[in-house]
């Protein structure tokens, strides 16, 4: 039996917090479509596992994060969940810490993420990165 959307999200969140970038891509379907509508300077769309691997590789030097206030909402569609959480984040090598709110609308089919719209606070992340 395949993992439920809730179980897949929980694995995804644990993988991000634990920085398991070598394996996170395995949670996604080969033809996944991942949207970041609030990305800065413009929205992005990542297609397929290879695109996703490149995206995850770019996160390796990023922040150390802890997930807090996680709420997962079931929907009328059994493939879709909406997850809300906060990342408490520390910038490695600095004293900088910040908290960002996140929302993800995720479709899981046969235990794999096939679509995801990720609403992160990219403006706050850009300000922190810029220093």
Residue pairs with C-beta under 8 A, 6 or more apart in sequence:
2 110
2 111
2 112
3 11
3 108
3 111
4 108
5 78
5 79
5 80
5 81
5 106
5 107
5 108
6 72
6 74
6 81
8 27
8 106
8 108
8 111
8 112
8 113
9 72
9 81
9 83
9 104
9 106
9 108
10 72
11 27
12 24
12 27
12 113
13 67
13 70
13 83
13 85
14 20
15 21
15 23
15 24
15 27
16 24
16 65
16 67
17 65
17 66
17 67
19 60
19 64
21 56
21 57
21 59
21 60
24 56
25 49
25 52
25 53
25 56
27 112
27 113
28 34
28 49
28 52
28 112
28 113
28 114
29 49
29 109
29 110
29 112
29 113
29 114
30 48
30 49
31 47
31 48
31 114
32 46
32 47
32 48
32 49
32 52
32 112
32 113
32 114
32 115
32 116
33 45
33 46
33 47
33 114
33 115
33 116
34 45
34 46
34 47
34 51
34 52
34 55
34 113
34 115
34 116
34 118
35 43
35 44
35 45
35 46
35 116
35 117
35 118
36 43
36 44
36 45
36 46
36 118
36 119
36 120
36 122
37 43
37 117
37 119
38 119
38 120
38 121
38 122
38 123
39 122
40 122
40 123
40 125
40 126
46 52
46 55
61 92
63 87
63 89
63 90
63 91
63 92
64 89
64 90
64 92
65 87
65 88
65 89
65 90
66 87
66 88
66 89
67 85
67 86
67 87
68 85
68 86
68 87
68 88
68 99
69 84
69 85
69 86
70 83
70 84
70 85
71 83
71 84
71 85
72 81
72 82
72 83
72 84
73 81
73 82
73 83
73 84
74 81
75 81
75 82
77 107
79 107
79 108
79 109
79 114
80 105
80 106
80 107
80 108
81 105
81 106
81 108
82 103
82 104
82 105
82 106
83 102
83 103
83 104
83 106
84 101
84 102
84 103
85 101
85 102
86 99
86 100
86 101
86 102
87 99
87 100
87 102
88 97
88 99
89 97
89 98
89 99
89 100
89 128
90 96
90 97
91 97
91 128
96 128
98 124
98 128
100 120
100 121
100 124
100 125
101 121
102 118
102 119
102 120
102 121
103 118
103 119
104 116
104 117
104 118
104 119
105 116
105 117
105 119
106 113
106 115
106 116
106 117
107 113
107 114
107 115
107 116
108 114
